[in-house]
Amino acid sequence: MAMSGAAHGQPAAVSPSKPIRIVVPYLAGGAADVVARLVGQKMSESFGQPVLVDNRAGGAANIGSEYVAKAAPDGYTLLMGSPANTVNASLYAKMPYDVTKDFAPVVLMGTSANILVVHPSLPVRSVKDLIAFAKSRPGQLTYASSGNASSNHLSGELFKLLAGVDIVHVPYKGGGPAITDTLGGQVPVLILTAAIVMTHVRAGRLTPLAVTTLKRSPGAPDIPTVAEALGIPDYEVDSWIGMFAPARTPPSVIARMQREIARSVKLPEVRTKLIEQTGDPVASSPEELERVVRTELKKWAEVIRSAKIKGD
């Protein structure tokens, strides 16, 4: 299959002879962009070639992703992939690329948690409290996210599905407005990327209930996971970041890039920065990233169908 990555032990490619481009399909400043710049700098130092971060935002990450899918398969154009690449496959009837056929996985760089928080005025202090409160008021409670079909929206819909509650989704155009209205009490429940909410949690302005990852976040170890709180081991939502190359990139090039990116992610200064952002550094094999993609494609197809989510 096109997604199959390089097997271990294959010979490395020669060092790059020209600049490498990492396409981030989002605006500058987000988690994927921050990680791309951190790792890109280390790759540049190792390869002796510039590593350029190219922000190509738009189309729910499809514009930048399509650009890489159609790029030359030579290792000089890479994609910072994310859950959007697996979500969009079920969200849109017509896609400009096929995530399982048009990309070669290189390395899963890290995962980060979304976090479920409530305004302190809401009389709940745990996930079980929230479920009981919501069940006593079906369809009356609302939760905010950064937008329709975002990772935090899907976190909420999976929670509703597994917990059997009716909570109304309120999508915002980004995390900033969602936080503002939750802080103001207009929407009492919020699910958002932990990195941009923890400041308000630490200040006592929002009450944390759980993180969405299967393991507790190294940046917030005192907050339980939804799986722990619900007693449902199937609940897991990672805002993962992985590097992909165009399909048909030579296995030796994939192997060389995987080694170099994994080495960069494991460096103490990069690990520290990721953990500060409530991330969990991974540095996986190509096969592990392929497994994540296949698992997520199936999971989000079921959630999107069940929740009747449509693309904007």
N, C-alpha and C positions, 0 to 999 in steps of 0.2 A: 504494500500500500504506500501511497505517497507520503503518509505521515511518518513512516518508519525512519527512525534516526540512525545515527552511526552506532555500530557495535563497538564495545570496548576493545582496545588493543589495535585498532586500525591505525595506520600511519598518519601523523599530523601533516597538515598542509604546510607549505613554506610560509614564511612570514608575509603579511600583507605588504603590497608594494604601492598602495595608494590609500587615501582616506576611507574610513568605514563610516557608513551612515546608519544611525539608529533612529528609526521612525517611531515617534510617540504620537498615537492618534488622538491626542488630547492637547488642550492648551497648556502652556508652561505653568509650572508651580504645583501641579498635582503630584500624587504619590509616584505614578509611573515616570513622570518627568524627572523628579528628584532622584529616583533610583537610577534612571538612565544616565544622568549626568555624573553621579558618583562612580558608577561602574565604568562608564565611558572614559573617564579620566584615568582610571587604573589600567584599562585596556590600552589606551594611548601610550602610557608610560612603558608598558610591556612590549607592545608591537613597534614602537618608534614611528607611528603614523597617527595623524589626527583622527579622533573619533567624534563625529559631528552628530548632535542631537537635532533632529528635524521634526518640529511640532506640526503635524498635519491634522488639525482637529476638524470635527464635523461628521454628520451622518451617523451619529451614535458609534463612533470609532470606525465606521466602514470606509471612510475616505482614505485615511492613512493605511488601513489594513489592505485595501485593494491595491494601493500603490506598491506595497511590498509583494503582494501575491503576483503582480505582473512584472516585478523587477528581475534583472538577470540573476540566475541561480549561481552566483560566484562568491557569496559570503561577504560582499561589500555593502549589502543593504539588508538590514535586520529590522524586525518588528518587536516592539514592546507590547506583547499580547496581554489580555486581561479577560475577566469573565464576560465582557461584552461580546467577545468573539464566539463564545458558545451560546450566549443568550440570544443573540441576533439571528442565529440559524433557525430558531423557532418563532421569533417575533415578526420577521418579515417574510412575506410570500416570495419575494424576489431578492436574491442576494448577489452582490458583485463578485463574490468569491465563495469557495467551499473550504471551511476551516480544516476538514480532514484530508482534502486532496491538494490544496494549493500552498500548504506550508509544511516545512520540516521542523519539528520541535528541536530546540537546542538545549535549553535548560530552564527549569523552574527556579526562579531567583528567590522568591519569598512569598509569604502569605501575610495578610493582615486582617484584623477583625473588624466587622461592624459591631456596633454596640447598641443595646436597647436601653433607653433612658426615659425617665418621666419627669415632669415638672414636680417640684417638691410639694405642691399643693394637692396633688393626686394622692389619695390615701392608700398607696401601695408601696411596699418596700421589697418585694420579691416577685419573681415570675409567677409563682403560684397565687400571690395576691392579685396580680394583674389579670390572670385568667379568671379568677373568681369574680373580680369586679366587672370584667367584660361580659361574662356569662349572665350576670344579673342585669345588664343593660345592653342587650344585643342591638348592634347597629347604632349605638349612641356614642361610643368612644371613637376617637380619631387618632391616626398616627401620621406623622410627617416623614417624608423622605426627600432625597435630593432630586427626584424626578421619576417619571414613568419608566418602568423596566430597568431602573438602576439596580445595582447590587443590593442597596438597602431596601428598595421596594420589594424585591424578590425575597429578601430575608424576612420581611414582614408577611408576605403571602405564604411562605413555607411555614412560618410560625402559626398563622391562622389555621392552615390546613391540618397541622399536626396537633395543635392545642384545641381545635374545634371551637374557635371563637369568631365572632362577627365584629371586626374592628374596621372602620372605614379609612381607606388610604387617601391622604391629601398630598399630591405631588407638588414639589416646588421646583423652580428653575435654579437648582444648585443647592449646595449644603448651607451656604451663608443665610439665605432667607428662611430655610427650614429651621435653623438654630434660633434665629431671631424671633420667630413666631412661637417656638416652644418655650424660649426664655420668657416671652411675654404672656404665656399661658393660653394663647389662642388655640394651640393644638397641644394636648397634654402628654402625648407619647411621641417619641422620636427614635428612628433607627437610622444611624449614619456611621460613616467611617470613624473608628475610634480615635484616630490621630487628631481629628479636628474637633472632637467633642470633649476630650479628656481635660482640657483647660477648665471648662465649665464644671465638669464633675469634681475636679480637685478643689475648685472654689466653692463648692456646695450649691451651685446654681441649678444643677440637674442631678437627679438621683439615678445611679447606675443599677440596672437589674441583672444584665447578663451580656456576655460577648457571644458572637455567632460562630466562632471557630470551634473545632472539636476539642482543642486543648486551650487552656487558659493563655491569655496573651502575656508574653514575657515583660511587656511594658505596663501591664495592669494585672498582676498575678492575684490580687485579692478579689477580683470580680469573677463570679462563676460563669460557666458556659451555659447556653440555653439547654444543651443536651443534659448537663448535670441537673439543672433546675427543673426541667420537664421530666427527667427520667426517660428520655427518648434518645437512644444512641444515634438515630438516623439524622438528627438535626445537625447540619454543618453548612455554613456559608463562609467561604474564604474569598476575600478580595485579593486574588493571587496576581502575581506579575511573572510572566515568562517570556523568554526570548525565542523568537521564531525566525527562520530563514525561508526564502522561497523554496517550494518543492523542487526536487531535482538538484539541489545544491550537493556537491560531492561529499560523500561520507567523511573523507579526510578533513574537509573544511569544517563540517559540523563538529567533528571530534575536537579539532583545534579550538574552535570558538567555545565549545562547552567547557573545556579545561580552563581556558583563560577567564571566562565569565565566572565560573564557579570559584576559581582562585580569588577573583576580585571580591565576590560576595563574602568570602570567608575572612577577608582582612579585618582586623580589629576595628579600624576606624569606620569601615562600611557597616559591619555588624552593629556597632554601637548606634550609628545613625538610624539604621532600620528599626532597632529595638526602641529607640526614642520615639519613633513614629508608630509605636505599638505594632510593629511588624515582626515577623518570625523568619529569619534568614533560612534558606533551604539549600540552594546550590545542588540541584538534582541531576540525574541522568536524563538524556532525551526521552528514554522510555517512560520515565515517571511523569514527565510533562504530557506525553501522549495519553497516559492513563487518566490524568486529570481532565484533559479535554473530552475524552470519551465519556467519563463519568458525568461531567457537567452537562454535556449535550443531552443526555438522557434525563437527568434530574430536572433541568430547567424546561425541557419540553413538557414534562408532566405538570409542573407548577403553572406554566403559562397557559396550558390548556385548561387546567382546573380553575384558575382564577380569571380566565377569559381576558387576558392582558393583550392589548393591541399596541403595535408600534405607532409612535407619533408621526 
